[in-house]
Amino acid sequence: MNALRLNAITEKVKRWGWAVVRIVLIFGLSFVILYPILQKLAVAFKDPVDLYNRNVVWIPEHFTLRNVTSMIKLLDYEWAVVNTFSISAGVMIVQTMICALAGYAFAKLRFRGSSILFGCAIFTILVPPQTIMVPLYMQFKSFDVFGIVHLLTGKDGFYLLDSFWPLLVTSLTGMGIKSGLFIYIFRQVFRGLPKELEEAGFVDGAGIGRTFVQLALPNAVPAIVTVMLFTFVWQWNDTFFTNMYMGNTGMLLANKLSVMGPWINHMLTGSTNVILADPFQVSLLKDVAVLLMMSPLIIMYLFVQKYFVESVERTGLTG
């Protein structure tokens, strides 16, 4: 009897112990993720006077909206958000479509060299973008497919830089941001589809295209949602490719943030000469600009978090 009671107490202690460990881990990870956002929220509404007040840490003593309104005006925020949303949505749609087609081909259409091609697609995940920066830049500086433009017109090609076309072209050719990862996700999902479902479609007279659209895609909705959300967020936050392709346009929030330092300095000093503004105030306004860039994504996540969590869970990306 005492042994049974001792075992019951031991099991209860183990359960409570693991519960405490899980709570500590979740709290720690949440703190690491949320701390930068909370810190930016704390400084966004501070008056510059509070920056030098040691008693002010989180809650501002002199609450002001001047920092937010100034950065909205400096960023041309409404127009930049519309541009960034449009380009991110366009890249999201194109990249999801192309990666789904590639994933289905690798999963269901076996051909000579398919394993090698799939290995090359996965290898693109590991290649640092800096290694292909120069070839990509030169390609879109004078864009010409197989020399056709030069053959027909005598020109070196089309100048596609300072526009959104490089982002769409790379997505259309399966070379968008993290396309290798998305192709892998779709391939794994389509490989899990029952072969009998595909055979039933062939018996009913469906070809490869119809089978893909009417049978494969409806069963891959969780993967589609996952890829669309990841593509949108990564494109929204991307600074490397957007600055390389569209650095001179200032259309996107990422372009504006990359040159925000001189703009803020000019706004605070009112001079284009080498007059440095207060570095603490410049840092404060940079934090406000970053917070403004994150705000649309945070608001979007509040509405789609249920679908996002469910889709990631069903596609096996947890852990």
N, C-alpha and C positions, 0 to 999 in steps of 0.2 A: 504493500500500500504506500509506504513511504517512497519507494523507488518510483512508482507511477507519479506520485505528486512531485517528486524532484524532477522527473522528465518533463512534466507539464510546465513547471516553473522555468526550466531551461529553454524549452521551446518558446515560451512567452518572452523571455529575455532576448532570445535571438531575433524574434520578430520585431520587438521594440528597438533593438540595436540597429537592424537593417533599416527600419523606418527612419531612425535618427540620421543614419548615414545618407540615405536618399534625400532627406530634407536639407541637410547641410550641402550636399552636392548641387541640388537644384537651386538653392538660395545663392550659393557661390557663383554658379554659372549665370544665373539671372542678374546678379549684381555686376558681373564683368560685362555683360551685354548692355545693361541698362544704364550703367554709370556714366558713360560718355554722353548719352542723350539727356540724362538728368542734369549733368553739369552744364551742358549748353543751354538747357531751359533756364537754369539758375542765373546764368550771366546775360541771357537775352534781354531781360527786362531791368537790368541794372543801369543806374545813372553812372557816368564816368567817375563821379565823386565816390561811389561805393567801392571802386576798384582799389582804393588806397585806405579803406576802412577795414581794419583787421577783425572787427566784430561782425562784419557782413561776410557770410560764407555761402549759404544757400538762399535765404530769403532776402531780397533787396530791401534796403531801408528807404531808398528813393525810387519808387516804381515808375517806369517810363516805357512808352511804346515807341520812342524816337528811334531807337536802334533798329527795330523791325521795319518801321516805315521808311527809314533811310535806305536800308538794304533792298527793300522791295523796289524803290525808285531806281537805285543804282544798278540793280540786276535787270531792270525792265521785266519784272518777275512774271507778270501775266503772259506776256508774249513768249518768254523763254520756256515757261511751263507748257504752253500749247505746242511749241516746236518740239520740245523734248518728248512730250507724250505722243505726238504724231509719229515721230521717227521711231521711238521705242515700240509703238504698236505695230507699225509697218514691218519692222525687223522681226518682231515676235510672230506675226502671221506667216511671213515668208519662211523664216527659219524652222518653225514648227512643221510646216507643210513639207519642206525639203527633207528634214530629218526623219519624218514619218515615212516618206517614200523610201529613203535609203535604208532605214531600219527594217522595213518590210522586205525589201529586196535581199538584204543579208540574211534574214530569218527564213524566208520561204522560197526564194529563187536561187537555187544552187547552180553555180557556173564555175568554170575553170578560173582559178585565181581569186575567188571570192574571199577566201580566208586571208589572203595576202592583202587585199584591198581593205578588208575590215580591220586588220592589224594596223594598216597605215592610217585609217580613220581614228583608231584609238590612240595612235602615236601622236596625233595632233594635240591631244590633251597635254602631253608632256613637253611639247616644244614651247620654249619661252617666246612670247610675241616679239621680243626685241630682235631675235635672230632673223626674222623675216620682215622686219620693218622697212629696210631699204628696198628690197624687191617689190613689196606691195606699194610703196610710195611711188616708185618709178613706173610700175604697171599702170596705176591710175593717173599718173601725170600725163602719159600718152597711151590711153587705153585703146588697144587694137587686138582683135581676136584673130589669130593666125595670119596677121598681116593683111586682112581683107580691106581695111580702111585705107591703108597705104597703097594697096594695089589698085583700088578704084578711084581714089581721090588724089593720091600723091602726098597726102599729109601723114605726119607721124602717128596720128591717132587723136582721140578725143581727150580733152582735159576735163577730168571728172573730179578733181580736188575742189575743195571749198564748196562741196555740195553733199547731199545725202546719198548720192548714187553709189559710192564705194561700199557703204554699209549694206545697202540692198543687194549689190552684186555679190559681195562675199557671202551673204546669207543665202542667196539663190544658188551659189555653187558649193554649198556645204562647208564653207570656210569661215562661218560666223563665229561669234564668241561662244566657246565651249560646244561647238557643234558635234565634236567627237563624243562627248558625254551624252548628248541628247540622242545621237544615233544608237549608242549602246543601250540606252533606256528603252527605246522603241524596239530594238532587236530582241531584247529579253522579253518584253511584253508579247510581241508577236510570236516568238518561239513557244510561249506557253499556251497559245490558242490550240484547241483540239483540231487534229488533222481531219477528223470526220466533218467538222463544220465547213472546212474548205472544200472537201470532196463533194459535200451536198450542194454547195454553190456551183461547182463545175457540172454536176449532174443536171442542175436546173438551167444550164446554158450560160452561166456567168463566166466572163473572162477574168483575167488577172486584175484589170482595172476595176471592174464592178465588184469583184470579191474584196478588193482592198477597201473600196469606199463603203460598201453596204454591209460587209461582215467584219472586216478587221478593225476599222476605225471605231465603230460603235462599242467594241469590246476593249478599246484602248483609251477610253475617255479619261480615266485617272492619270495616265501617262501624258495625255495631251494637256490637261490642266497643269500638271507639274512643269512640263517643258515651257508652256506659255508663260507661267508666272516667273520661272527662273530666267527665261530669256528677257522678259520685260524689265525685271529688276537689274540684271547684269548690264543690259544696254543703257538703262537710265543712269547707272552709277559709273559707267565706263568713262575713263578719262584718257586712256592711252590711244585708242583708235580714233575716238572723236577728235582729239587734239591733233592727231596726225593727218586726218582727212579734212577736218573742218576747222582747223585752228584759227584761220583768218576771218571767219564769218561771225563768231560770237553769237550763233543762233541758239546754242544749247546751254543748259545750266552748267554742264561740265566744262565747256569752253570758258564761260564767264568766271567760274571759280578758279581756274588755272591762272588767270591774270588779275585776280581780285586785289592782291596786295597793292600794286601801284594805283589802282582806282581808288581804294580806300584812303591811301596816303594823299592823293590829290584832293579828295573830298574834304578831308580834315584840315589840310593846310591851305587849300585854295591856290596852290602853286604847282607848276610843272617843273620847277627847279629842284635841286637836290636839297629839299627840306624835309626832314624826317618827322613824321607825326609821333605821338605817344605810342610806343609799341604795345602797351597794355590795352589801349583803346582799339588799336588795329587788330589785335588778337581777338578782342571781344566781338568786333564787327565781323571778322572771319567766321567765328563760331555761329553767329546769327545767320550768315550766308549758308553755312553747311546745314544748319537746322532747317532753313527754308527749303533747301534741296531735298532733305529727307522727309519733310512734312507730307507731300503727296503720297509717297510710298507708305508711310505710317497710316495715313487715312485709308488708303486702299486696302491695307492689310486688315484693318478693323472690320471691313466688310467681307473679305474673302478668306479670312483665316480658317473658317470651318472647311471650305472646299480645299484649301491648300493642305491642311493637316491630313484630311482624308485621302487626297490624291497621293501625297508622299508616302503615306502608310500603305496604300494599296500597290504602289509601284516598287516597294521594297527598298526605299532609300533611307529608312530609319537606321540609326546606329552609325 
